[in-house]
Amino acid sequence: MVTGGAGFIGSHLVDVLAAREPARLVVVDDFFLGNRDNLIEAKQRYPSLEIVEQNAADFDGFRRLFDGRGIDVVFDLATIPLPASLDRPLWASEVICKLALNVCELCRQGAFRTLIHCSSSEAYGTAQKAPMDEEHPFKAETPYAAAKAAAALFVESYRRTFQIDMTIGRPFNNYGPRQNGRDFSGIIPRIIQRILRKETPVIFGDGQQTRDYLYATDTARGLVRLYEEESVAGQTVNLASGAELRVIEIVEEVSRLMGWRPAPRFEPARPADVRRHCAATEKAVKLLGFRPEVEWKEGIARTVRWYQQHPERLL
């Protein structure tokens, strides 16, 4: 089962799992941001894919989905996006925590055996040291980041208290096809959208803030490796490239690929924006043999091409 499986990363994970032809594969999504079109390829490859519209934050409704389905593992990707937590912080934080608590409690009750929880590097906040390893302190900058930190702590607490079988993957910044380009969108879809509209890309702040980007298919592959590699059970593992990119470099590369020449427009920095992200990846390499397969320039070129072919996803 993949919660949030119709979303950006979730749908790429479903693609990877469908290719392995499991006995059963269930997507649970309330379609707040998820899109059924994201699952077209998976459905073609795996016709018995089951897609259930359900809010996993509703405990009773979510619990009933396990009856008679024989679910072994839940990949927990359902969340509320960071920008929504700036608009509706109380609601977003409560839902993120509830999502994590529900899967933990159902695992404790024996509804399924293994939980792979998808956390976020936002929980770390701005780098206190670089590269940022899995022991980096939580210095949450936003309600979203605080809720994701709390969610990970809930998962860890259920491991210690009730011995549930869990592993946490902590992806850094993700990019690629299918990322939401409408409400609550990330920086790369926003840049592409503005250029397609013949509008100048906008940079908030000085553009020197950094991110560590991982292509969506690599993130999905890393999450599956967390399930396959039993030796990492109970641990948290960063999923990232280990390479630092400045926001100005991201804007310049997208502009170059799209033939946009005017310089970007700078606006005041957004509140609580993370200044620096750069992951330590040694643990993923050592324990999972995980390294990115898609290099940044190839990945961003694929991403731009996809949005150019699917401009409706930016409307």
C-alpha angles and dihedrals in degrees: 000000000000117000111206086020095150092057132092103279094019094061092049088051090051088053091054093047094045090055088059090058099224121194089252134005122188128184118202116193136148090206094233085139101348119107127209089216088067088068099050094099093046091049091051091051095040109028094183091062107137117217115193123186103218137133105237089204088071099084100197095044092046093047092056090060090071095058110113096348099101095220113188103179135021120205101203110209101138111123146136114256122251097246090055089059089060091053099038106014099166095049095042094049094047093049095048091052093044092052091055095044092050095054091044092051094047090050089051090051091052099250087135137357110231133037122200105188121198110217128175137242086230086081088070093055118199113353113272086184131007133259092034113225128192091270092060109127121252108254100166115197100186137034087252091055092047091050092049089050090050091048091054090048090052090053092049092047092054088052093053097040103035102018094236115175103249142149128186124217115197110198119194120210115339129204138169142088120340097028109147109268099180128058115005092010127168128247098265097053089044092054092048091046094052094048092048086054091049090246126137115258114247126223118195110215125356097317092239093106110112138223135188107225127202123184113246096243090053091051090051092049090050092053091052090050089056088060096043096049105071093186091073094056111135094018137106119233129189115231109202146113097250089227123119120222125186116226090237089057090052092052092046093051094048090047091050093050091050096044094244113153109177115097118254121261118244121219132177116292117266117248116270093004112166110248102200136016124174120149132219104227102181094106093054091047094047100041102030104023083233122163129152114268095193116065118217100252093047092046096049091047089053090047094051091047091051094053091045087055093044105038090153088073089067097050 
